[in-house]
Amino acid sequence: MWVTENNVNADYDKGGGISACNNTTFVTDERGSSPFFAAWRPFVFSQLGKAGVQALYHWDYGADQQYGEVDYNTGTPQLSYWVDYWLGQIFPPAAGAQLLRYQSTDDRELETLAVINGDRSVVIMVANHAVNAGGDNNGPGVPRTVQVDVSALGTFSSGSLLPIDKNTSASAGPIEGSMTPAAKVTITLDGYAVAFLTLKTLNRRRP
């Protein structure tokens, strides 16, 4: 099963600055390239992946702040580009990858995707889509501190953490930092955000 188009808002200017959906003045919805996207697209990716979808396509690549991965006027990346780039890098369509079972104390505002790869590395994605206020439109989200307990997976020899949020440079992209593996790993999510925790070892028991 493939999802061949997905976006935050399918509205567009049908001409004369008029919305194709409601015939009022069209306003560009910047959630398609703002930090909101860093929470929204990983949520969609995770939910559809867990349901068995094998491919997810974005609409579209070179466009404006509502739809684009890169700005069609300048060719410079937008935050949405880095979100989708790292989803593709962290979760490649590799043989042997399996979903891990997990328990969460907050499935309402946090989306978790845990995978063990064929090379025995483990990737845990946490996306924070908590809304600050009911009337928010492209608001800041709500900061969250998450503790990931990986003690049931054994010990790891190396690890890295890559966050994407409002502090991420759209031109340069996110910075992946190394971290010392532990039984419990703390992840700070600054409003709408996603973080990718990668753990590797040569000597780990399979759950």
N, C-alpha and C positions, 0 to 999 in steps of 0.2 A: 504494500500500500504506500502511495506517495501523496504528499500534500504539495501541490504544485504552485500555490500562491498563499502567502500569509503576510499580514501587515497590521499595524496598530489601528489604522483608520483607512477605510477604502474610499472615502470621499475624494473628489477632485474638482477642479475648476472646469466646468463644462463650456465656458466661454463668457466673456464679459464680467469675470470675477464672481460668477454665481455658482453656488454649490450644486453638484449633481445629485446629492442626496435629499436636500430639503429646500432648494430654491431660494435660500437666503445668501447673504454675502459669504463667499468662501474664505476660510481662514486656514492657513497652513497649520497642521497639527504637528508640533515639534517633538511630540513623544516618540516619533519614529527614529529619532537620532539623539535624544537626550538621555540622561541617566535612567529615566524610566524604562528605556529600551533594554538597559543592562539587567533589569529584573524581569521584564515582560518576555523577551525572546527566550532566555533560558527556561522560564516557566513553561512556555509553549513547547520547546524542544523536549523537555523532560516528560511532560504529560503525554505528548504524542509518542515519544519513544517507548514509554512504559506500556502504551496501548498497542505497540507492534508496528508503528509506522517506520518505514525503512528509508525514506528520503523526505527532506523538508526544504522547500525552495522559497527564497525571498523575492519580494516584488518591490522595487527593482534595484539594479546595481548603481547606475549613474543617474541621480535625480536630485530632488530638493531635500529639505530637512524632514519632510514627512515620509518620504519613501526611500531615500537614497542610502547606499553604503558609502559612496563617495559623492562629493559635490559635483554636479554636472557642469558647472561653470569653471571651476578651478582644478578639478581632479583630485582634490585633497581628501583624505579619509575623514569620515565622521565617526562618532563613537560606535554607531551601529556596525561599522565595518569590523572593528576590533572584537566586538561581541561575537559576531558570526565567525570571524577568523579563528578565534580561540575555541569556540565550540567544535569547529572542524578539526583543529589540531589536537585537542584534549580527548575528543571522542571520535576517532577515525573509524571507518567501517572495517574494523580488523576482525579476522577470524579468532574465535575463542573468547571474545569479550562476553561477560555475563553480568546481569544485574545482581547486586547484593541486596539481601533483605536487611532492613534497618527499622529502628523505632525512633519516632520523633515526638517531642513534646509540643511542637507548634507546626502543624501542617496547614494551618489557616493562613499564615502570613509568610511562611518560609517554604520554599520548594527544594527538596533534596533529591539528588540523583547520585547513586553509589554504584560503581562498576569495578569489576576485577577483569583485567586484560589478559590476553594469552601469555604475555611475558611475566605475569604474576604481579604486575604493578597494580595499585589501587588508586582510583580517582574518585573523589567525593566533591560534588558541586553543590553549593548552597546559594540560592537566590532569595534575596529579601524584597518582597513586593508589598510590604506593610504600608498602608496609606496613612498619611499624617492627619488628614481631616476629610470629612465627607464631601466638602465642596471643592477639594483640590482639583486643579486641572494642570497636569505636569508639575506637581508640587515636589517637595524635597524627599518624601518618604519618611520613614522613621528609623533611626539608628538601632541596630541590634548587635548584641554580642552572643555568639553561638559557641557552645562547647561540643566538639565532635569526639566521641568516645570510640576509639578504634582498638581497644584492648583485646577484643575478641578475635582480632585478625592476626595476633602475634606481634613480633617486633619488626621494625623496619630500619634500614641502614641509611636512608637519605629521604629528604622530602623537600617540597617546594610549595609555595602559595602564591597564586596570581589573582588579585582582586581587580574588578572593573567597576568604577563608580564615578561620582561627580569630580573626583580628584584626578581622574585619568586624562592624560593628554590625548586629544583626538588626533593630533598630527603625529605624535610619536608612539602612541599606544601604551598599554599597561606594562608594568614592570614585574617580572616574576622573581620572587626572592626565595633563596634557600632557607630552610628551617630545620631545626633538630627534631626528628620524630619523637613522639611521646605517646603514652597510652591515651592521653586526652589533649586535644589540640584546640586552642581558642582562636576563633575567627571573628574579627570586627567588621561589620558591614555598615558603612556610613550612608544611611538612607537607602534609596533604590540602588541595588548593587547585586553583583554576583561574585563569588570567589571559588576558585578551583584549587583543591588540595590534592597533591599528587604524592604518593608514598611508594618507595621502591626498596627492594631488598633482594638478595640472592638466596635467602634461606628463610622462607616463611611458610607456615602451614596454611593450606587452603581451607576456607570455612565450609 
